[in-house]
Amino acid sequence: MKRVLALCIALVMVVGMSLPAFAALGGFISSPGGNKGPELVEYDNENHECTAVLIVTPYAERHTLSEEKREELEGAYAVIVNSTDITDLNTDLADLAAKKNLDSKKLAVSDLFDASYYSCDIHDEHGAFTITVKPESLQNFVGLLHLYNGEWELIDNAKVETKDGAEVLTFTVDDLSPFAIVVNTDANPPQTSDNFQWIFYIALMVVSASAMIFIGFKLKKQED
C-alpha cells in the first residue's frame, strides 16, 4: 500500500504543478495574453486641431509597444494578477460594487490594454478623447479602470452600447495609458479564447484520477 500511496502523491503533484501555470490568474478572469482584443472601433478628439492618431494595444501584443509603454502595461498586469480583491485598487469601484450589491471578490479583469497616440502636431493642448473599443466580450460589464500616474481611477462615463450589431465600450478620457475592463464573474462568465485550455486541464485531472484508481487497484491486487 505504501507504493500505491507514493504513486498517488506523485500523480497529484504532476497535475498540481501543471494547473497553476494557467489557473493562477489572480484578478483576471482569463489570461490576457490569450485575448485578441479589444479592437479600436473609432475615436474623436474634442480639439479638432489635434492630429493625434490613436492606437489601442491589447496585452497580448505588448511587444509592439515602446519599452516604457510595455513596462507600464506589464506593471499594471502584475498589480492585477496579485490582487485578491480588485476593488482594493480603487475606492470608487468598491463603492460601485456595493451600490450594485455585487460581491467584490467575484469581480475580475477580462481585458487589459494600452491606449496611446502618435503623429501629434504642436498645439496648445489635447482635447478629451472619446474612444470606442470592441472587446471579445462585455458580458456582465461592471466598470472601466484607468491607470494614470501610478494610481487606478474609475472611468465613470464608460458605457456599453450596440454598434453594427455588436456590443462596444465607449468612454471619454483626458489622458491615455493602461485600461482594465472589470466584469462580474458571479453570473455567467464571459466566453474567452482560454476555454479550450480549461477543458484541457479538467480532462487532465479526470485522466489522472482514473489512472490513480486503476494503478492503485492493480497494485493492491498484486500485494494480495
Residue pairs with C-beta under 8 A, 6 or more apart in sequence:
1 220
1 223
3 219
4 215
4 216
4 219
4 220
7 212
7 215
7 216
7 219
8 212
8 216
11 208
11 211
11 212
12 208
12 212
14 208
15 204
15 205
15 208
18 201
18 204
19 201
19 205
22 31
22 194
22 197
22 198
22 201
23 201
25 31
25 81
25 108
26 80
26 81
26 82
26 83
26 84
27 80
27 81
27 82
27 83
27 84
27 86
27 108
27 109
28 80
28 81
28 108
28 109
28 110
28 112
29 108
29 109
29 110
29 183
29 185
29 189
29 190
29 192
30 110
30 190
30 192
30 193
30 194
31 194
31 197
32 58
32 59
32 60
32 77
32 109
32 111
32 112
33 59
33 60
34 60
34 192
34 193
34 194
34 197
35 58
35 59
35 60
35 110
35 111
35 135
35 136
35 192
35 193
36 58
36 60
36 136
36 193
37 58
37 111
37 113
37 133
37 134
37 135
37 136
38 56
38 58
38 111
38 113
38 133
38 134
38 135
38 136
38 169
38 181
39 56
39 133
39 134
40 54
40 55
40 56
40 131
40 132
40 133
41 132
41 133
41 134
41 163
41 168
42 131
42 132
43 54
43 129
43 130
43 131
43 132
44 129
44 130
45 52
45 126
45 127
45 128
45 129
45 130
46 127
46 128
46 130
47 123
47 125
47 126
47 127
48 127
49 121
49 123
50 120
50 121
50 123
50 126
50 127
51 119
51 120
51 121
52 117
52 118
52 119
52 120
52 126
53 117
53 118
53 119
53 120
54 115
54 116
54 117
54 129
54 131
54 176
55 115
55 116
55 117
55 118
56 113
56 114
56 115
56 131
56 133
57 64
57 65
57 69
57 73
57 113
57 114
57 115
57 116
58 111
58 112
58 113
59 73
59 77
59 111
59 112
59 113
62 69
62 70
62 73
62 74
62 114
63 70
65 73
65 114
65 116
69 114
69 116
72 114
72 147
72 177
72 178
73 112
73 113
73 114
73 178
76 112
76 147
76 178
76 180
77 112
79 89
79 152
80 86
80 89
80 109
80 112
80 180
83 89
84 105
85 104
85 105
85 107
86 93
86 104
86 107
86 108
86 109
86 145
86 182
87 93
87 94
87 97
87 104
87 107
88 94
89 145
89 152
90 145
90 152
90 153
90 154
92 153
92 154
92 156
93 107
93 142
93 143
93 145
93 152
93 154
93 182
94 104
96 142
96 143
96 154
97 103
97 104
97 107
97 142
98 104
100 142
102 142
102 184
102 186
103 186
106 184
106 185
106 186
107 142
107 182
107 183
107 184
107 185
108 182
108 183
108 185
109 145
109 180
109 181
109 182
109 183
110 135
110 136
110 137
110 181
110 182
110 183
110 190
110 192
111 135
111 136
111 180
111 181
112 178
112 179
112 180
112 181
113 133
113 178
113 179
114 176
114 177
114 178
114 179
115 129
115 131
115 173
115 176
115 177
115 179
116 176
117 129
117 176
120 126
126 174
128 172
128 173
128 174
129 172
129 173
129 174
129 176
130 170
130 171
130 172
131 170
131 171
131 172
131 173
132 161
132 163
132 168
132 169
132 170
133 168
133 169
134 166
134 167
134 168
134 169
135 169
135 181
136 190
136 191
136 192
136 193
137 183
137 190
137 191
137 192
138 160
138 167
138 168
138 169
138 181
138 183
138 190
139 183
139 187
139 188
139 189
139 190
139 191
140 183
140 184
140 185
140 187
140 188
140 189
140 190
141 160
141 169
141 181
141 182
141 183
142 182
142 183
142 184
143 154
143 155
143 158
143 182
144 154
144 155
144 158
144 169
144 171
144 179
144 180
144 181
144 182
145 152
145 153
145 154
145 155
145 179
145 180
145 182
146 152
146 153
146 154
146 155
146 173
146 175
146 177
146 178
146 179
146 180
147 153
147 177
147 178
147 179
147 180
148 175
148 177
152 180
155 171
155 172
155 173
155 179
157 171
157 172
158 169
158 170
158 171
159 169
159 170
159 171
160 167
160 168
160 169
161 167
161 168
161 169
161 170
162 168
169 181
183 189
183 190
